Amino acid sequence: MKIMKISQVIGIVVSILCVFLVSSTDQSTSSGVNVSIILLLALTGVLIFTLILTVKVENQVLEKYHWYEQIIDLWENPLSITDMDMNWTFVNKTVEDLLKKKRSEVFGQQCSNWGANICNTDNCGVICLRKGKPKSFFNQWDMDFRVNTHYLTNRKGEKIGHAEIVTNIHAQKQLSQLLKSTRQAAANVASGSNELTNSAQTLSAGTTEQAASIEEISASINEVENQTKTNSDNAEQAKKLSNETRETVQRGNRQMEVLVESVKNINDTSSEVSKVIKVIDEIAFQTNLLALNAAIEAARAGKYGKGFAVVAEEVRALAGRSGEAAQETAQLIEKSIKGVEAGVQNAHETALILNEIVSSMDKMNDLVSEISGSSNEQNSSMKEISNGLSQVNTVVQQNASISEENASASEELKFQVNRLLKLTEGISVTEDIGEEQTELEGTV
């Protein structure tokens, strides 16, 4: 704002009065001179009063101008005022700093001297305002900016200029993108937390079923373990009985061998007795012959031989009975020998059977030992399996607890994410950031 100095105004007024006074002196009488002087003095007084009042008003206007200028300069955003021809009429200090020029140097210049990449384009703030769009956007110096343009009017409402306010919205745009990313990430986390909750609940249910199955398996294994132990005990008892039976059979086999030997001795004795019987039979036969000869001789002797004949007859009868007895005894001995031979044969066969029984008992004993060993190993394996299942059951119980904790944590995460979404929904970052923005390449 350019205002004439007061000293200059006073000098001009004094000069005018002097000229007027000289001209009045040359053309008027003395009385007229007095009137002119009085009028001149009165006019001078009015002028001086007017000048004093003008100076006071001027100072007030300058103070107000300076006051508003300071207020506008305190605004950090660039602010420029142009007339309807887009010539600068005012810029604030921020613009001075950006242009590196005083505002007095840019007054009257075209606003395109900004050097922004939207100047002299359809995206110019003033051009957009004239199209009914008070906002325009541009990107320069790796930053994003928004230009708010408004018309300035006089008291009659007539348009007399434009006001352009440039705002750095780079942080806002980044915040907007961050909010979008946060909302998207929160939505993804919410979806993931739902899946995690469902998975955790499914895992918890499956773990519970698995724990129940493990308990059933553990109970079955305990039953098998008990049955295996019973089988092992029975096998041990069977082994003990087998050993006792084997010893009994071996004793019976030894007794059978003694019996066979005794029967053989009886057979041998019977053979000897048979021989003796044959000798007795031969003696009886010879005695019979002798008795017969004695009877013949007694008959020849006549009455002298009658007594001898009786004796001979008795001897003959006795020899006959002895022969018959010897034959009967021989038959009995022969029958006894046959029975002894059959007994010996049976004893041999029984001994063989007993030997086979002993061999079978040995094999059975070996099998029982193997069964007992297998049962013991199976019992040990069952104990290890039972211990393993106990450990698995412990892990399953821990997994079930962890699954429940995960489900609870997922629910809490879901709650917090939903809370975050609600919080971000309540944050509004200039909705038109980036809208209608033209990304321009290049740097000015």
Secondary structure, 3 states (H helix, E strand, C coil): CCCCCHHHHHHHHHHHHHHHHHHHHHHCCHHHHHHHHHHHHHHHHHHHHHHHHHHHHHHHHHHHHHHHHHHHHHCCCCEEEEECCCEEEEECHHHHHHHCCCHHHHCCCEHHHHCCCCCCCCCCHHHHHHCCCCEEEEEECCEEEEEEEEEEECCCCCEEEEEEEEEECHHHHHHHHHHHHHHHHHHHHHHHHHHHHHHHHHHHHHHHHHHHHHHHHHHHHHHHHHHHHHHHHHHHHHHHHHHHHHHHHHHHHHHHHHHHHHHHHHHHHHHHHHHHHHHHHHHHHHHHHHHHHHHHHHHHHHHHHHHHHHHHHHHHHHHHHHHHHHHHHHHHHHHHHHHHHHHHHHHHHHHHHHHHHHHHHHHHHHHHHHHHHHHHHHHHHHHHHHHHHHHHHHHHHHHHHHHHHHHHHHHHHHHHHHHHHHHHHCCCCCCCCCCCCCCCCCCC
